[in-house]
């Protein structure tokens, strides 16, 4: 590894991160130990001027993530650019992607992880509908009649707002009544905003698998067990990380997604599978690296960088 490799991480402010469990922090630390130059920036500093994208960035001086002075950086001078800030996927997020996309039309560098066009076009909760044969029964709607019919058909359903993260805006509904109608009205902004209505998978109590896919191939996986009495398995909400294996059906799902992910320049993706059913394809800032490394004793961050450098 040589010092000639350089990258910029566009991410959330460092004060908002848990340095012990954050996947982006782990990737940055590994990059520094491998001799890669790493710069930090946030989405709000992005500017498009003179037909190129620029950011205000700071050099990451060490693995404690000590930052150097702020400097204006031209993106084409870097090898890699990581889009790693968390959703909500709102208009600000979208504008950021448009700017990076225009830059990429002019300059070959940097290589984006992941490509802004594909983050824009394949949002986390809608993307699985391209592979609906592997999904639990799901609809996208703001129609309360369809909500009523789904509850009648399945008994229990999950409501999911489309552009949040980490279990936010996700609710389990077991009856069509005054309380659930109020919840549906709030989630759909009084029937103006579509949401996902999905059959509830009871087996979520046995785990929600996160599979990390690098360049179209699964390289790490973890089973997340919800807390007792809960249905959300997100680790930051108290879910427990456990070792697991991939079933033949889960391998088939990964294989089915592979060519699309590669063709769309989605190098780093995290998919969620419950009872062998695909529920989400995370393309913005997939997590789980630290937990996988801890559970299996692997150096997934090194695997990540070696595959990225070889691929690009």
Residue pairs with C-beta under 8 A, 6 or more apart in sequence:
1 34
1 35
1 36
2 35
3 35
3 36
3 37
5 35
5 36
5 37
5 79
5 80
5 309
6 36
6 37
6 38
6 39
6 77
6 78
6 79
6 80
7 31
7 36
7 37
7 38
7 39
7 78
7 79
7 80
7 81
7 82
7 110
8 38
8 39
8 40
8 41
8 55
8 57
8 73
8 75
8 78
8 80
8 81
8 82
8 110
9 24
9 27
9 28
9 38
9 39
9 40
9 41
9 60
9 82
9 84
10 41
10 42
10 43
10 46
10 55
10 81
10 82
10 83
10 84
10 85
10 96
11 17
11 24
11 40
11 41
11 42
11 82
11 84
11 85
11 285
12 42
12 84
12 85
12 86
13 42
14 40
14 65
14 67
17 24
17 25
18 236
19 25
19 65
20 290
21 235
21 236
21 290
21 291
22 287
22 290
23 285
23 286
23 287
23 288
23 289
23 290
24 82
24 84
24 285
25 65
26 289
26 290
26 293
26 301
27 82
27 289
27 301
27 304
27 305
28 38
28 40
28 60
28 63
28 65
29 63
29 65
29 301
30 299
30 301
30 302
30 304
30 305
31 38
31 305
32 38
32 60
32 62
32 63
33 63
34 302
34 305
36 305
37 59
38 59
38 60
39 57
39 58
39 59
39 60
39 73
39 78
40 57
40 58
40 59
40 60
40 65
40 67
41 55
41 56
41 57
41 58
41 73
42 85
43 85
43 92
43 93
43 96
44 92
45 55
45 56
45 57
46 53
46 54
46 55
46 96
46 99
46 100
47 53
47 54
47 55
47 99
48 54
48 99
48 102
48 103
51 106
52 74
52 75
52 76
52 103
52 106
52 107
53 74
53 75
53 99
53 100
53 102
53 103
54 72
54 73
54 74
54 75
55 72
55 73
55 75
56 70
56 71
56 72
56 73
57 70
57 71
57 72
57 73
58 67
58 68
58 69
58 70
58 71
59 67
59 68
59 71
60 66
60 67
60 68
61 67
61 68
75 81
75 100
75 103
75 107
75 109
75 110
76 103
76 107
76 108
76 109
76 110
77 109
78 109
78 110
79 109
79 110
79 111
79 312
80 110
80 111
80 112
80 113
80 308
80 312
81 100
81 110
81 111
81 112
81 113
82 112
82 113
83 96
83 97
83 100
83 112
83 113
83 114
83 116
83 119
83 284
83 285
84 284
84 285
85 93
85 284
85 285
86 165
86 166
86 284
86 285
87 93
87 124
87 163
87 164
87 165
87 284
87 285
88 163
88 164
88 165
89 123
89 124
89 162
89 163
89 284
90 163
94 120
96 116
97 116
97 117
97 119
97 120
98 116
98 120
100 112
100 116
101 116
101 117
101 120
104 112
104 115
104 116
104 117
111 308
111 312
112 265
113 267
113 268
113 308
114 265
114 266
114 267
114 268
114 269
114 283
114 284
115 264
115 265
115 266
117 264
117 265
118 264
118 265
118 266
118 283
119 283
119 284
121 264
122 130
122 264
122 266
122 281
122 283
123 162
123 163
123 283
124 280
124 281
124 282
124 283
124 284
125 160
125 162
125 196
125 280
126 140
126 162
127 280
127 281
127 283
128 134
128 135
128 138
128 278
128 279
128 280
128 281
129 135
129 138
129 140
130 260
131 253
131 256
131 257
131 278
132 138
134 253
134 256
134 277
134 278
135 277
135 278
135 279
136 198
136 199
136 201
136 274
136 277
136 279
137 154
137 198
137 199
138 196
138 197
138 198
138 199
139 146
139 150
139 196
139 197
139 198
140 162
140 194
140 195
140 196
140 197
141 147
141 194
141 195
141 197
142 188
142 189
142 191
142 192
142 193
142 194
142 195
143 191
144 181
144 184
144 185
144 188
144 191
146 197
147 157
147 159
147 176
147 184
147 197
148 176
150 157
150 197
150 199
151 157
151 173
151 175
151 176
151 180
152 176
153 199
154 199
154 200
155 174
155 200
156 172
156 173
156 174
156 199
156 200
156 202
157 172
157 173
157 197
157 198
157 199
157 200
158 170
158 171
158 172
158 173
158 196
158 197
158 198
158 199
158 200
158 231
159 170
159 171
159 173
159 183
159 184
159 187
159 195
159 196
159 197
160 169
160 170
160 195
160 196
160 198
161 168
161 169
161 170
161 187
161 193
161 195
162 194
162 195
162 196
164 170
165 284
165 285
166 234
166 236
166 237
167 232
167 234
167 237
169 187
170 232
171 183
171 187
172 200
172 231
173 180
173 183
173 184
174 180
185 191
187 193
187 195
188 194
188 195
198 279
200 231
201 274
201 275
201 277
201 279
203 274
203 275
204 226
204 231
204 233
204 274
204 275
205 225
205 226
205 231
206 225
206 275
207 223
207 224
207 225
207 233
207 242
207 244
207 274
208 223
208 224
208 226
208 233
208 239
208 272
208 273
208 274
208 279
209 221
209 222
209 223
209 224
209 244
209 246
209 250
209 272
209 273
209 274
210 221
210 222
210 224
210 270
210 271
210 272
210 286
210 287
210 288
211 218
211 220
211 221
211 246
211 250
211 254
211 270
211 271
211 272
211 273
212 218
212 219
212 220
212 221
212 268
212 269
212 270
212 286
212 288
212 289
212 292
212 300
213 219
213 254
213 257
213 258
213 261
213 268
213 269
213 270
213 271
214 267
214 268
214 303
214 304
214 307
214 308
215 261
215 262
215 267
215 307
215 308
215 311
216 257
216 258
216 259
216 261
216 262
217 254
217 258
218 246
218 251
218 254
219 300
219 303
219 304
219 307
220 288
220 289
220 292
220 293
220 296
220 298
220 300
221 244
221 246
221 292
222 241
222 242
222 243
222 244
222 288
222 291
222 292
222 295
223 241
223 242
223 243
223 244
224 233
224 234
224 235
224 239
224 240
224 241
224 242
225 233
225 239
225 240
225 241
225 242
226 232
226 233
226 238
226 239
227 237
227 238
227 239
227 240
230 237
230 238
232 239
233 239
235 241
235 287
235 288
235 291
241 291
241 294
241 295
242 295
243 295
243 296
246 254
247 276
249 276
250 273
250 276
253 271
253 273
253 276
253 278
254 271
257 269
257 271
257 281
260 266
261 267
261 269
266 283
267 308
267 311
268 286
268 304
269 281
269 282
269 283
269 286
270 281
270 282
270 286
270 287
270 288
271 278
271 280
271 281
271 282
272 278
272 279
272 280
272 281
272 282
273 279
289 300
289 301
289 304
292 298
292 300
293 299
293 300
293 301
